[in-house]
């Protein structure tokens, strides 16, 4: 476990706070005239999902969480349960909760590999605390309403449905059967492939 000084606690870092791994969502180092600088951070606990505000002063530091990145394969979802397996051994199956996956859950694609962040806690048991998808994933367009010539009332965008059932805004020229690239972090259309 490495120590992070107060000013090294920045966005996307995962630290141990109150014995729990937390991802830094926001950080701001404030320097006032008469006081010493302090880092005001917003943390998201990766086990309970709560958001916490914390302040780290110059003399304070935080432990960076020991995180292992491991590839896992998404199999299917049924009634709120998301089933994954080890890419090497398909018989090692396990389910994860939708809250663990977050907003990117709608961009999961059957039999695609994603990355699991695994935290080894004090009693040396491993626990998956977060699932991250590749930044760009290609999807086939299942449904796309036809583009009506001269319809610019919606700034040249229309709502399309992807092969996994997710919907998003795409340009008018996208049609059924096209393959498009989607940014999983923002949930936006990137390009036609």
Order of alpha helices (4+ residues) and beta strands (2+ residues): beta-beta-beta-beta-beta-beta-beta-beta-beta-alpha-beta-beta-beta-beta-beta-beta-beta
